[in-house]
Amino acid sequence: MSTDATRLWEKGAALDAAIHRFTVGDDPYWDRRLVHWDCLGSAAHARTLSRAGLLDASELGSLLTGLATIDARARDGAFAIPAELEDCHTAIEAELIRSCGAAGEKIHAGRSRNDQVATALRLFMRHHALDWAPQVHRFIEALAQRAAVDGNVPMPGYTHLQPAMPSTVGAWLHALAEAALEQYRALLDLLGRLDSCPLGTGAGYGVPLPLDREYTASLLGFTRVQRSAIDVQNSRGRMEKYFVRVAADFATLLEKLSSDLILFATAEFGFIGLPDALTTGSSIMPQKRNPDVLELLRARGARLRTRLSELEAVTAGLTSGYHRDLQLTKEPPIRTAEELPDMLLIATRVIADFTVDRDRLQTAMRPELYATHAALALTTAGVPFREAYRRIADEVRGGRFDANRAREWRDNPTGVANTIWDAIRDECTALRSQCANVAARIASAESALLPASE
């Protein structure tokens, strides 16, 4: 790429190097992840310009070939974004001017970097949200498969980290599955929110050119345009926050899973075991096997959630329209897109591989866990609940609670019905099908945007 290319806003005034360095920040680094998506957006925009009579067939062909070449180079890690060119949009346009001449100078007609970056990020987030879907599906399936093996094993239930009531391994796994399923639904909602095309709105106040925005949207696999040009800029940060929010809620679930397993794997609990492949050792204590993978899964989840706080802080209180503050809304979703897949992969592996100590769990099922059952049994026999409550509390406090009274319930632990797991699997299959349909529609549109590169 020629190093004498200029910035898109260049007007010939002197440049303060320190100010330039500060305003560019680390955009060249993060924008490397957006080159492909900006090439797709630029290809759609070029076709729309041609449809409006602003590019002839030769110019359009030259630009599409140039964009395909840039895209291929970026995929090979060979497309640089020099700091003096600030971002991927400028670097791409500079290369198009170099390779396509006057056609390259025409491509920015009818658009601003404001709607360019909104489009590239929208495409980026849509792609990664679709990539999360099969991983979420595998995570829920791993929970269901584990429940089929260990679901009826009794397990104490805790409130305030104190033994509270009887439960099962299956009930614990079921809670995780329902939370993940809720986020699977949120993922589909996220795809719906992202399904509006911002391109063609310029700096945020429309473009006085006969651009067919519905045509642009269809080229990029969107089902609708984002109708308000001002809202395109107002939604910068809003869309990124929801993208990160869905991931952050997954992260919260994985943090809870990690904390549970870390606690259950301690010598004092001993409910579960971690195979050597899921642990690391100590550099000084020969006997130690540490649950580092779970601790890092928990910590990475916490760190991911801070991306949401970062976006909320950066975008709070902005007036309508574009502000340069919005430049800082790119990094959080890019980091999130890269981090969540690894977390889901590790969590799925952990679910499949931890071991259950059935004897230790059975020993932990102390009679007093069944105190509520006993009180309710008296209630069904006609004793007012508050009186039944006091009777059982006195028995437990005085050490008179009859262990045999709990035998009926202890011998028949209530697991999670197979019909519930069947319903979870059925909904997962339906959600997977819906996501696959969205992915197929988008892939069909995107595959037609750029010619095959040499």
KEBAMI-962525 format. One record per residue (C-alpha): residue number from 1; x, y, z; residue in one letter. Coordinates in steps of 0.2 Angstrom, whole numbers, plus 5000, padded with zeros to 4 digits. Example, Ala and Ser with C-alpha at 12.3 -4.5 7.8 and 13.67 -1.06 7.14 Angstrom:
REM KEBAMI-962525
(kolmi 1 (5062 4978 5039) 'a')
(kolmi 2 (5068 4995 5036) 's')
This chain:
REM KEBAMI-962525
(kolmi 1 (5000 5000 5000) 'm')
(kolmi 2 (5006 5017 4996) 's')
(kolmi 3 (5012 5026 5012) 't')
(kolmi 4 (5008 5043 5004) 'd')
(kolmi 5 (4989 5040 5005) 'a')
(kolmi 6 (4979 5053 5015) 't')
(kolmi 7 (4965 5052 5028) 'r')
(kolmi 8 (4947 5053 5022) 'l')
(kolmi 9 (4945 5070 5031) 'w')
(kolmi 10 (4961 5078 5025) 'e')
(kolmi 11 (4960 5096 5019) 'k')
(kolmi 12 (4978 5101 5019) 'g')
(kolmi 13 (4979 5108 5037) 'a')
(kolmi 14 (4994 5105 5047) 'a')
(kolmi 15 (4993 5089 5058) 'l')
(kolmi 16 (4998 5089 5077) 'd')
(kolmi 17 (5006 5072 5079) 'a')
(kolmi 18 (5002 5070 5097) 'a')
(kolmi 19 (4983 5074 5094) 'i')
(kolmi 20 (4983 5062 5079) 'h')
(kolmi 21 (4991 5048 5089) 'r')
(kolmi 22 (4979 5051 5103) 'f')
(kolmi 23 (4963 5051 5092) 't')
(kolmi 24 (4969 5036 5082) 'v')
(kolmi 25 (4972 5026 5098) 'g')
(kolmi 26 (4973 5007 5094) 'd')
(kolmi 27 (4960 5008 5080) 'd')
(kolmi 28 (4972 5000 5068) 'p')
(kolmi 29 (4974 4985 5079) 'y')
(kolmi 30 (4956 4982 5082) 'w')
(kolmi 31 (4951 4986 5064) 'd')
(kolmi 32 (4960 4972 5057) 'r')
(kolmi 33 (4946 4961 5063) 'r')
(kolmi 34 (4934 4972 5053) 'l')
(kolmi 35 (4942 4972 5036) 'v')
(kolmi 36 (4932 4958 5029) 'h')
(kolmi 37 (4916 4965 5035) 'w')
(kolmi 38 (4920 4982 5028) 'd')
(kolmi 39 (4924 4975 5011) 'c')
(kolmi 40 (4907 4966 5011) 'l')
(kolmi 41 (4899 4983 5015) 'g')
(kolmi 42 (4909 4992 5002) 's')
(kolmi 43 (4904 4979 4989) 'a')
(kolmi 44 (4886 4981 4993) 'a')
(kolmi 45 (4888 5000 4993) 'h')
(kolmi 46 (4897 5000 4976) 'a')
(kolmi 47 (4883 4989 4968) 'r')
(kolmi 48 (4870 5002 4975) 't')
(kolmi 49 (4880 5016 4968) 'l')
(kolmi 50 (4880 5007 4951) 's')
(kolmi 51 (4861 5005 4952) 'r')
(kolmi 52 (4859 5023 4955) 'a')
(kolmi 53 (4870 5027 4940) 'g')
(kolmi 54 (4885 5034 4949) 'l')
(kolmi 55 (4897 5020 4944) 'l')
(kolmi 56 (4898 5012 4927) 'd')
(kolmi 57 (4900 4993 4924) 'a')
(kolmi 58 (4918 4994 4922) 's')
(kolmi 59 (4921 5004 4937) 'e')
(kolmi 60 (4910 4993 4947) 'l')
(kolmi 61 (4919 4977 4941) 'g')
(kolmi 62 (4936 4986 4945) 's')
(kolmi 63 (4930 4990 4963) 'l')
(kolmi 64 (4923 4973 4967) 'l')
(kolmi 65 (4939 4965 4961) 't')
(kolmi 66 (4950 4977 4971) 'g')
(kolmi 67 (4939 4973 4987) 'l')
(kolmi 68 (4940 4954 4984) 'a')
(kolmi 69 (4959 4956 4983) 't')
(kolmi 70 (4960 4966 4999) 'i')
(kolmi 71 (4949 4954 5008) 'd')
(kolmi 72 (4960 4939 5003) 'a')
(kolmi 73 (4975 4948 5008) 'r')
(kolmi 74 (4967 4952 5025) 'a')
(kolmi 75 (4962 4934 5028) 'r')
(kolmi 76 (4981 4930 5025) 'd')
(kolmi 77 (4986 4943 5037) 'g')
(kolmi 78 (4994 4953 5023) 'a')
(kolmi 79 (4984 4969 5023) 'f')
(kolmi 80 (4991 4982 5034) 'a')
(kolmi 81 (4982 4997 5042) 'i')
(kolmi 82 (4996 5011 5044) 'p')
(kolmi 83 (4993 5022 5059) 'a')
(kolmi 84 (4993 5037 5048) 'e')
(kolmi 85 (4978 5030 5039) 'l')
(kolmi 86 (4968 5028 5056) 'e')
(kolmi 87 (4956 5014 5052) 'd')
(kolmi 88 (4951 5000 5040) 'c')
(kolmi 89 (4939 5011 5030) 'h')
(kolmi 90 (4953 5023 5025) 't')
(kolmi 91 (4966 5010 5022) 'a')
(kolmi 92 (4954 5000 5011) 'i')
(kolmi 93 (4949 5016 5001) 'e')
(kolmi 94 (4967 5021 4999) 'a')
(kolmi 95 (4971 5004 4992) 'e')
(kolmi 96 (4956 5005 4980) 'l')
(kolmi 97 (4962 5022 4974) 'i')
(kolmi 98 (4979 5015 4971) 'r')
(kolmi 99 (4973 5000 4962) 's')
(kolmi 100 (4957 5006 4953) 'c')
(kolmi 101 (4961 5024 4950) 'g')
(kolmi 102 (4946 5036 4948) 'a')
(kolmi 103 (4934 5022 4953) 'a')
(kolmi 104 (4942 5021 4970) 'g')
(kolmi 105 (4939 5040 4972) 'e')
(kolmi 106 (4920 5037 4969) 'k')
(kolmi 107 (4916 5024 4981) 'i')
(kolmi 108 (4914 5035 4996) 'h')
(kolmi 109 (4900 5045 4988) 'a')
(kolmi 110 (4884 5043 4998) 'g')
(kolmi 111 (4892 5036 5014) 'r')
(kolmi 112 (4902 5042 5029) 's')
(kolmi 113 (4914 5032 5040) 'r')
(kolmi 114 (4899 5034 5053) 'n')
(kolmi 115 (4888 5022 5043) 'd')
(kolmi 116 (4902 5012 5037) 'q')
(kolmi 117 (4908 5007 5054) 'v')
(kolmi 118 (4890 5004 5060) 'a')
(kolmi 119 (4888 4992 5046) 't')
(kolmi 120 (4905 4983 5048) 'a')
(kolmi 121 (4901 4980 5066) 'l')
(kolmi 122 (4884 4975 5063) 'r')
(kolmi 123 (4890 4962 5051) 'l')
(kolmi 124 (4904 4957 5063) 'f')
(kolmi 125 (4892 4954 5078) 'm')
(kolmi 126 (4879 4945 5067) 'r')
(kolmi 127 (4892 4933 5061) 'h')
(kolmi 128 (4899 4929 5079) 'h')
(kolmi 129 (4882 4928 5086) 'a')
(kolmi 130 (4878 4914 5074) 'l')
(kolmi 131 (4894 4906 5078) 'd')
(kolmi 132 (4890 4905 5096) 'w')
(kolmi 133 (4873 4896 5093) 'a')
(kolmi 134 (4881 4878 5089) 'p')
(kolmi 135 (4892 4880 5104) 'q')
(kolmi 136 (4878 4884 5116) 'v')
(kolmi 137 (4868 4869 5108) 'h')
(kolmi 138 (4883 4858 5112) 'r')
(kolmi 139 (4884 4864 5130) 'f')
(kolmi 140 (4866 4861 5134) 'i')
(kolmi 141 (4867 4844 5125) 'e')
(kolmi 142 (4882 4840 5137) 'a')
(kolmi 143 (4871 4844 5152) 'l')
(kolmi 144 (4857 4833 5146) 'a')
(kolmi 145 (4869 4819 5143) 'q')
(kolmi 146 (4877 4820 5160) 'r')
(kolmi 147 (4860 4821 5168) 'a')
(kolmi 148 (4856 4804 5159) 'a')
(kolmi 149 (4870 4796 5168) 'v')
(kolmi 150 (4870 4805 5185) 'd')
(kolmi 151 (4854 4814 5186) 'g')
(kolmi 152 (4846 4803 5200) 'n')
(kolmi 153 (4861 4804 5212) 'v')
(kolmi 154 (4855 4813 5228) 'p')
(kolmi 155 (4864 4829 5232) 'm')
(kolmi 156 (4861 4842 5246) 'p')
(kolmi 157 (4853 4858 5241) 'g')
(kolmi 158 (4860 4874 5249) 'y')
(kolmi 159 (4854 4891 5254) 't')
(kolmi 160 (4867 4903 5262) 'h')
(kolmi 161 (4879 4889 5258) 'l')
(kolmi 162 (4871 4879 5272) 'q')
(kolmi 163 (4862 4862 5270) 'p')
(kolmi 164 (4844 4866 5266) 'a')
(kolmi 165 (4834 4853 5257) 'm')
(kolmi 166 (4837 4837 5247) 'p')
(kolmi 167 (4841 4839 5228) 's')
(kolmi 168 (4849 4829 5215) 't')
(kolmi 169 (4864 4830 5203) 'v')
(kolmi 170 (4851 4831 5189) 'g')
(kolmi 171 (4841 4846 5197) 'a')
(kolmi 172 (4858 4855 5198) 'w')
(kolmi 173 (4862 4851 5180) 'l')
(kolmi 174 (4844 4856 5175) 'h')
(kolmi 175 (4846 4873 5182) 'a')
(kolmi 176 (4861 4876 5172) 'l')
(kolmi 177 (4852 4870 5156) 'a')
(kolmi 178 (4837 4881 5159) 'e')
(kolmi 179 (4848 4896 5161) 'a')
(kolmi 180 (4858 4892 5145) 'a')
(kolmi 181 (4842 4889 5136) 'l')
(kolmi 182 (4836 4906 5141) 'e')
(kolmi 183 (4851 4913 5134) 'q')
(kolmi 184 (4849 4903 5118) 'y')
(kolmi 185 (4833 4912 5116) 'r')
(kolmi 186 (4841 4928 5119) 'a')
(kolmi 187 (4854 4924 5106) 'l')
(kolmi 188 (4840 4923 5093) 'l')
(kolmi 189 (4833 4939 5099) 'd')
(kolmi 190 (4850 4947 5097) 'l')
(kolmi 191 (4850 4941 5079) 'l')
(kolmi 192 (4833 4949 5076) 'g')
(kolmi 193 (4840 4966 5084) 'r')
(kolmi 194 (4855 4965 5072) 'l')
(kolmi 195 (4844 4962 5057) 'd')
(kolmi 196 (4843 4980 5051) 's')
(kolmi 197 (4855 4988 5038) 'c')
(kolmi 198 (4862 5005 5043) 'p')
(kolmi 199 (4872 5008 5027) 'l')
(kolmi 200 (4866 5023 5016) 'g')
(kolmi 201 (4862 5034 5031) 't')
(kolmi 202 (4879 5044 5029) 'g')
(kolmi 203 (4885 5054 5044) 'a')
(kolmi 204 (4868 5052 5053) 'g')
(kolmi 205 (4856 5063 5043) 'y')
(kolmi 206 (4853 5054 5027) 'g')
(kolmi 207 (4861 5055 5010) 'v')
(kolmi 208 (4854 5067 4996) 'p')
(kolmi 209 (4857 5054 4982) 'l')
(kolmi 210 (4845 5041 4975) 'p')
(kolmi 211 (4852 5026 4984) 'l')
(kolmi 212 (4841 5011 4985) 'd')
(kolmi 213 (4844 5006 5004) 'r')
(kolmi 214 (4832 4991 5003) 'e')
(kolmi 215 (4843 4984 4989) 'y')
(kolmi 216 (4858 4987 4999) 't')
(kolmi 217 (4851 4978 5014) 'a')
(kolmi 218 (4846 4963 5003) 's')
(kolmi 219 (4864 4962 4996) 'l')
(kolmi 220 (4870 4961 5014) 'l')
(kolmi 221 (4857 4948 5020) 'g')
(kolmi 222 (4847 4960 5030) 'f')
(kolmi 223 (4828 4958 5030) 't')
(kolmi 224 (4825 4977 5033) 'r')
(kolmi 225 (4834 4994 5033) 'v')
(kolmi 226 (4837 5004 5049) 'q')
(kolmi 227 (4824 5018 5045) 'r')
(kolmi 228 (4830 5032 5055) 's')
(kolmi 229 (4847 5039 5050) 'a')
(kolmi 230 (4849 5047 5067) 'i')
(kolmi 231 (4845 5031 5076) 'd')
(kolmi 232 (4859 5023 5066) 'v')
(kolmi 233 (4871 5033 5076) 'q')
(kolmi 234 (4861 5033 5092) 'n')
(kolmi 235 (4861 5014 5091) 's')
(kolmi 236 (4880 5013 5091) 'r')
(kolmi 237 (4884 5006 5108) 'g')
(kolmi 238 (4866 5001 5110) 'r')
(kolmi 239 (4868 4986 5098) 'm')
(kolmi 240 (4886 4982 5105) 'e')
(kolmi 241 (4879 4982 5123) 'k')
(kolmi 242 (4866 4970 5119) 'y')
(kolmi 243 (4878 4959 5110) 'f')
(kolmi 244 (4890 4959 5125) 'v')
(kolmi 245 (4875 4958 5137) 'r')
(kolmi 246 (4870 4941 5129) 'v')
(kolmi 247 (4888 4935 5131) 'a')
(kolmi 248 (4889 4942 5148) 'a')
(kolmi 249 (4874 4932 5154) 'd')
(kolmi 250 (4882 4917 5147) 'f')
(kolmi 251 (4898 4921 5156) 'a')
(kolmi 252 (4888 4923 5173) 't')
(kolmi 253 (4881 4906 5170) 'l')
(kolmi 254 (4898 4899 5167) 'l')
(kolmi 255 (4905 4908 5183) 'e')
(kolmi 256 (4892 4900 5193) 'k')
(kolmi 257 (4896 4883 5186) 'l')
(kolmi 258 (4914 4886 5190) 's')
(kolmi 259 (4911 4891 5208) 's')
(kolmi 260 (4900 4876 5211) 'd')
(kolmi 261 (4912 4864 5204) 'l')
(kolmi 262 (4927 4872 5213) 'i')
(kolmi 263 (4917 4870 5230) 'l')
(kolmi 264 (4911 4853 5226) 'f')
(kolmi 265 (4929 4847 5222) 'a')
(kolmi 266 (4937 4852 5238) 't')
(kolmi 267 (4942 4839 5250) 'a')
(kolmi 268 (4929 4845 5263) 'e')
(kolmi 269 (4915 4842 5250) 'f')
(kolmi 270 (4922 4829 5239) 'g')
(kolmi 271 (4906 4828 5229) 'f')
(kolmi 272 (4915 4828 5212) 'i')
(kolmi 273 (4932 4825 5205) 'g')
(kolmi 274 (4942 4833 5191) 'l')
(kolmi 275 (4953 4822 5180) 'p')
(kolmi 276 (4971 4826 5179) 'd')
(kolmi 277 (4968 4833 5161) 'a')
(kolmi 278 (4957 4847 5169) 'l')
(kolmi 279 (4969 4852 5183) 't')
(kolmi 280 (4986 4858 5185) 't')
(kolmi 281 (5000 4855 5198) 'g')
(kolmi 282 (5009 4865 5211) 's')
(kolmi 283 (5027 4870 5209) 's')
(kolmi 284 (5031 4867 5227) 'i')
(kolmi 285 (5017 4855 5234) 'm')
(kolmi 286 (5019 4838 5226) 'p')
(kolmi 287 (5002 4832 5231) 'q')
(kolmi 288 (4992 4847 5224) 'k')
(kolmi 289 (4980 4846 5209) 'r')
(kolmi 290 (4973 4863 5206) 'n')
(kolmi 291 (4956 4868 5197) 'p')
(kolmi 292 (4965 4882 5187) 'd')
(kolmi 293 (4954 4879 5172) 'v')
(kolmi 294 (4938 4883 5183) 'l')
(kolmi 295 (4946 4897 5191) 'e')
(kolmi 296 (4951 4905 5175) 'l')
(kolmi 297 (4934 4901 5167) 'l')
(kolmi 298 (4926 4911 5182) 'r')
(kolmi 299 (4939 4925 5181) 'a')
(kolmi 300 (4937 4927 5162) 'r')
(kolmi 301 (4918 4927 5164) 'g')
(kolmi 302 (4920 4942 5176) 'a')
(kolmi 303 (4932 4951 5164) 'r')
(kolmi 304 (4919 4948 5150) 'l')
(kolmi 305 (4906 4956 5160) 'r')
(kolmi 306 (4916 4972 5163) 't')
(kolmi 307 (4915 4975 5144) 'r')
(kolmi 308 (4897 4978 5147) 'l')
(kolmi 309 (4901 4991 5160) 's')
(kolmi 310 (4913 4999 5149) 'e')
(kolmi 311 (4901 5001 5135) 'l')
(kolmi 312 (4888 5008 5147) 'e')
(kolmi 313 (4900 5021 5154) 'a')
(kolmi 314 (4906 5027 5137) 'v')
(kolmi 315 (4889 5029 5129) 't')
(kolmi 316 (4879 5036 5144) 'a')
(kolmi 317 (4873 5054 5142) 'g')
(kolmi 318 (4878 5056 5124) 'l')
(kolmi 319 (4867 5068 5114) 't')
(kolmi 320 (4859 5061 5098) 's')
(kolmi 321 (4870 5059 5083) 'g')
(kolmi 322 (4888 5054 5081) 'y')
(kolmi 323 (4902 5057 5094) 'h')
(kolmi 324 (4920 5052 5093) 'r')
(kolmi 325 (4917 5043 5110) 'd')
(kolmi 326 (4909 5029 5100) 'l')
(kolmi 327 (4926 5024 5093) 'q')
(kolmi 328 (4928 5016 5110) 'l')
(kolmi 329 (4913 5005 5107) 't')
(kolmi 330 (4922 4994 5095) 'k')
(kolmi 331 (4935 4985 5106) 'e')
(kolmi 332 (4922 4977 5119) 'p')
(kolmi 333 (4912 4967 5106) 'p')
(kolmi 334 (4927 4962 5097) 'i')
(kolmi 335 (4935 4955 5113) 'r')
(kolmi 336 (4919 4947 5118) 't')
(kolmi 337 (4917 4939 5101) 'a')
(kolmi 338 (4934 4931 5103) 'e')
(kolmi 339 (4932 4926 5122) 'e')
(kolmi 340 (4915 4918 5123) 'l')
(kolmi 341 (4919 4903 5111) 'p')
(kolmi 342 (4934 4897 5121) 'd')
(kolmi 343 (4924 4899 5137) 'm')
(kolmi 344 (4909 4888 5130) 'l')
(kolmi 345 (4921 4875 5124) 'l')
(kolmi 346 (4930 4873 5140) 'i')
(kolmi 347 (4914 4873 5150) 'a')
(kolmi 348 (4907 4859 5139) 't')
(kolmi 349 (4922 4849 5141) 'r')
(kolmi 350 (4921 4851 5160) 'v')
(kolmi 351 (4903 4845 5160) 'i')
(kolmi 352 (4907 4830 5151) 'a')
(kolmi 353 (4923 4825 5161) 'd')
(kolmi 354 (4921 4828 5179) 'f')
(kolmi 355 (4917 4813 5190) 't')
(kolmi 356 (4904 4811 5203) 'v')
(kolmi 357 (4907 4803 5220) 'd')
(kolmi 358 (4891 4794 5224) 'r')
(kolmi 359 (4895 4787 5241) 'd')
(kolmi 360 (4901 4804 5247) 'r')
(kolmi 361 (4885 4812 5241) 'l')
(kolmi 362 (4875 4799 5249) 'q')
(kolmi 363 (4884 4802 5265) 't')
(kolmi 364 (4880 4821 5264) 'a')
(kolmi 365 (4862 4817 5264) 'm')
(kolmi 366 (4859 4820 5282) 'r')
(kolmi 367 (4842 4817 5290) 'p')
(kolmi 368 (4839 4835 5294) 'e')
(kolmi 369 (4839 4839 5275) 'l')
(kolmi 370 (4821 4832 5276) 'y')
(kolmi 371 (4814 4842 5290) 'a')
(kolmi 372 (4803 4852 5278) 't')
(kolmi 373 (4797 4836 5270) 'h')
(kolmi 374 (4792 4830 5288) 'a')
(kolmi 375 (4783 4847 5292) 'a')
(kolmi 376 (4773 4846 5276) 'l')
(kolmi 377 (4769 4828 5280) 'a')
(kolmi 378 (4761 4834 5296) 'l')
(kolmi 379 (4752 4847 5287) 't')
(kolmi 380 (4744 4835 5275) 't')
(kolmi 381 (4738 4826 5290) 'a')
(kolmi 382 (4729 4841 5296) 'g')
(kolmi 383 (4742 4850 5307) 'v')
(kolmi 384 (4743 4869 5304) 'p')
(kolmi 385 (4759 4872 5295) 'f')
(kolmi 386 (4766 4884 5308) 'r')
(kolmi 387 (4763 4871 5322) 'e')
(kolmi 388 (4771 4858 5311) 'a')
(kolmi 389 (4786 4869 5308) 'y')
(kolmi 390 (4788 4872 5326) 'r')
(kolmi 391 (4787 4853 5331) 'r')
(kolmi 392 (4800 4848 5318) 'i')
(kolmi 393 (4811 4862 5323) 'a')
(kolmi 394 (4811 4857 5341) 'd')
(kolmi 395 (4815 4839 5336) 'e')
(kolmi 396 (4830 4844 5325) 'v')
(kolmi 397 (4836 4856 5339) 'r')
(kolmi 398 (4834 4843 5352) 'g')
(kolmi 399 (4842 4829 5342) 'g')
(kolmi 400 (4826 4819 5341) 'r')
(kolmi 401 (4822 4820 5323) 'f')
(kolmi 402 (4819 4802 5318) 'd')
(kolmi 403 (4830 4797 5303) 'a')
(kolmi 404 (4818 4783 5299) 'n')
(kolmi 405 (4805 4797 5295) 'r')
(kolmi 406 (4816 4803 5281) 'a')
(kolmi 407 (4819 4785 5274) 'r')
(kolmi 408 (4804 4785 5262) 'e')
(kolmi 409 (4811 4801 5254) 'w')
(kolmi 410 (4829 4796 5255) 'r')
(kolmi 411 (4826 4780 5246) 'd')
(kolmi 412 (4816 4789 5232) 'n')
(kolmi 413 (4826 4804 5227) 'p')
(kolmi 414 (4816 4815 5215) 't')
(kolmi 415 (4826 4818 5199) 'g')
(kolmi 416 (4821 4828 5184) 'v')
(kolmi 417 (4808 4820 5173) 'a')
(kolmi 418 (4814 4814 5156) 'n')
(kolmi 419 (4800 4823 5148) 't')
(kolmi 420 (4808 4839 5154) 'i')
(kolmi 421 (4824 4835 5146) 'w')
(kolmi 422 (4815 4830 5131) 'd')
(kolmi 423 (4807 4847 5130) 'a')
(kolmi 424 (4823 4856 5132) 'i')
(kolmi 425 (4831 4846 5118) 'r')
(kolmi 426 (4816 4849 5107) 'd')
(kolmi 427 (4817 4868 5110) 'e')
(kolmi 428 (4836 4867 5107) 'c')
(kolmi 429 (4833 4859 5090) 't')
(kolmi 430 (4820 4872 5086) 'a')
(kolmi 431 (4832 4886 5090) 'l')
(kolmi 432 (4846 4878 5081) 'r')
(kolmi 433 (4835 4877 5065) 's')
(kolmi 434 (4830 4895 5066) 'q')
(kolmi 435 (4848 4900 5068) 'c')
(kolmi 436 (4853 4889 5054) 'a')
(kolmi 437 (4840 4897 5043) 'n')
(kolmi 438 (4847 4914 5047) 'v')
(kolmi 439 (4864 4908 5044) 'a')
(kolmi 440 (4860 4901 5027) 'a')
(kolmi 441 (4851 4917 5021) 'r')
(kolmi 442 (4866 4927 5026) 'i')
(kolmi 443 (4879 4916 5019) 'a')
(kolmi 444 (4869 4916 5002) 's')
(kolmi 445 (4869 4935 5001) 'a')
(kolmi 446 (4887 4937 5007) 'e')
(kolmi 447 (4894 4924 4995) 's')
(kolmi 448 (4888 4934 4980) 'a')
(kolmi 449 (4895 4950 4985) 'l')
(kolmi 450 (4913 4948 4980) 'l')
(kolmi 451 (4921 4939 4965) 'p')
(kolmi 452 (4932 4925 4968) 'a')
(kolmi 453 (4950 4932 4971) 's')
(kolmi 454 (4964 4926 4961) 'e')
